[in-house]
Each structure stands twice: as structure tokens, then as C-alpha cells.
Amino acid sequence: VRGTGLPARCGAARVVLQLARDRQSALTPHAGKLLSVATRAILEERSAAARRAYASAAAQLARLAKPEPLGDLLRSLTQRYVLTAVTTNEQEERLTLASLVRELGRGAPDAMGGLRADWLPLAFIGRHEPRWEAERQEAGKQHEAGALASVWEE
């Protein structure tokens, strides 16, 4: 998104979050589509703060979404995570994908509970993820969990 500042992007995510929380009946028919738009925004966003705001909004939308579109989204996120090679450029993408699925699990536990088969493999893979090369170079941290594994420690 060009020409839109960080406060505007975070504010837009907050508006969606509040609408999903306060006006559930109005957003329920559109929750699946809005969830896919929020996911695309998360994956394209450069700012970590805006990604977190979009992820919170996506979690609220996941509560309202039907199981089919939510399951499709989770399967595509899992597939994208697994197929993304662990290179320097894609480490951030994998971390973003894992954080999004974790946030969906936190914010919409009932909706995610019925779809465990779609996201639990990602949690298992992520939990046992090896450390990245950049993380290995830090002295004294060889036995600690890597960034991807730490996403799933809760």
C-alpha cells in the first residue's frame, strides 16, 4: 500500500476489529471475504505493528467466518509455510505465517478448534523448526528455541 501511513493502516485494522466485535450480525455474511483480504494485507505488509493489527482483526473475523473458508485459508497458509524455502528473504514470511495462525488460534479458539486437522501440522512443524543461520551465529544461544519455534511455545 503506497501513500498510506502506518497509523492509517493500523487504524483501519482497528476499525475492522471493532466492527467484527460490535456488529457481528452485519459482518457475518462477509467474514470469509474480509478474512482473506486481511490475510493478504498481512502477507504484503512490511510493518510488524501493522501485521499484528491486521492479525488481531483477522482473528475476530475468523470467529464469524464459516468453517469452509476458514479451513481453506488455514490449508493454504500451511501449504505456503511448508513450501517456502528457508532462505534469508523468506524467514520473515514463515514467521509471519506462523504468527498469523497462532493469532487466529488465540482470537478464535472455538472456530480453530473444529479445524485442528488443518493447522495442527503447522504448529508441530513450527515447534520443531531448526534455528536459522543468523540465529546460530549468536553466541550462547545454541540450546534456545529459534524464532519460529518460539512462536508455538505457548
C-alpha positions in Angstrom: 0.0 0.0 0.0 1.6 3.2 -1.1 0.8 6.6 0.2 -0.9 5.3 3.3 0.8 5.8 6.6 1.3 3.4 9.4 -1.3 5.0 11.7 -3.9 4.8 8.9 -3.2 1.1 8.3 -3.3 0.2 12.0 -6.5 2.4 12.4 -8.2 0.6 9.5 -7.4 -2.8 11.1 -8.8 -1.5 14.4 -12.0 -0.4 12.7 -12.4 -3.8 11.2 -11.7 -5.4 14.6 -14.3 -3.2 16.4 -16.9 -3.9 13.7 -16.3 -7.6 13.9 -16.7 -7.4 17.7 -19.6 -5.0 17.9 -21.6 -5.6 14.7 -21.3 -9.3 14.3 -24.6 -9.8 12.5 -23.7 -7.2 9.9 -20.2 -8.7 9.2 -21.0 -12.4 9.4 -22.1 -12.8 5.7 -18.9 -11.1 4.6 -16.5 -12.5 7.2 -14.9 -15.1 4.8 -14.1 -12.5 2.2 -12.9 -9.9 4.7 -10.7 -12.6 6.3 -9.0 -13.4 3.0 -8.4 -9.6 2.4 -6.9 -9.2 5.9 -4.7 -12.2 5.3 -3.4 -10.8 2.0 -2.8 -7.5 3.8 -0.8 -9.3 6.5 1.4 -11.1 3.9 2.1 -8.0 1.9 2.7 -5.6 4.9 6.2 -4.6 5.7 5.5 -3.2 9.2 5.4 -5.6 12.1 3.0 -3.3 14.0 0.5 -3.2 11.1 0.8 -7.0 10.7 -0.1 -7.5 14.3 -3.1 -5.2 14.0 -4.3 -7.0 10.9 -3.8 -10.3 12.6 -6.0 -9.2 15.5 -8.7 -8.1 13.1 -8.4 -11.4 11.2 -8.8 -13.4 14.5 -12.1 -11.5 15.2 -13.2 -12.2 11.6 -12.3 -15.9 12.0 -14.9 -16.1 14.8 -17.6 -15.0 12.4 -16.4 -17.0 9.3 -17.9 -20.2 8.2 -15.7 -23.3 8.7 -15.2 -23.9 4.9 -13.5 -20.6 4.1 -11.5 -20.6 7.3 -10.4 -24.2 6.6 -9.4 -23.3 3.1 -7.4 -20.3 4.4 -5.6 -22.5 7.0 -4.7 -25.1 4.4 -3.3 -22.5 2.1 -1.3 -20.9 4.9 0.1 -24.3 6.0 1.0 -25.2 2.4 2.7 -21.9 1.8 4.7 -22.3 5.1 5.9 -25.8 4.1 6.7 -24.9 0.5 8.6 -21.7 1.4 12.3 -22.4 1.4 14.2 -21.2 4.4 16.3 -18.5 2.9 17.2 -15.2 4.3 14.3 -13.4 2.5 11.7 -16.0 3.3 12.4 -16.4 7.0 10.3 -13.3 7.7 7.4 -14.7 5.6 7.5 -18.0 7.5 7.5 -16.1 10.8 4.5 -14.0 9.6 2.6 -17.1 8.6 3.2 -18.9 11.9 2.3 -15.7 13.9 -0.9 -15.4 11.9 -2.0 -18.9 12.6 -1.1 -18.5 16.2 -3.1 -15.3 16.5 -6.1 -17.0 14.8 -5.9 -19.7 17.4 -5.8 -17.2 20.3 -8.5 -15.0 19.0 -10.9 -17.6 17.6 -10.4 -20.8 19.7 -13.8 -22.2 19.0 -13.5 -21.7 15.2 -10.0 -23.1 15.2 -10.8 -26.0 17.5 -13.0 -27.5 14.8 -10.3 -27.2 12.2 -7.4 -28.7 14.2 -6.5 -31.0 11.3 -5.8 -28.0 9.1 -3.4 -26.1 11.3 -2.0 -28.5 13.9 0.6 -29.9 11.4 1.9 -26.3 11.0 2.2 -25.9 14.8 4.1 -29.2 15.0 6.5 -28.4 12.2 7.0 -24.9 13.5 7.6 -26.1 17.1 10.4 -28.3 15.9 11.8 -25.8 13.4 15.7 -25.7 13.3 17.4 -22.4 14.1 18.2 -20.1 11.2 21.7 -19.4 10.2 21.6 -15.8 11.6 20.4 -17.2 14.9 23.1 -19.8 15.1 25.8 -17.2 15.0 24.7 -15.6 18.2 27.0 -16.9 21.0 25.4 -18.7 23.9 22.0 -19.3 22.3 22.6 -22.7 20.7 20.2 -24.5 23.0 17.4 -22.0 23.0 14.4 -22.2 20.6 14.7 -20.4 17.4 12.3 -17.6 16.3 9.9 -19.9 14.5 9.8 -22.4 17.3 9.3 -19.7 19.9 6.0 -18.7 18.2 4.5 -22.0 19.2 5.8 -22.2 22.8 2.5 -21.2 24.4 
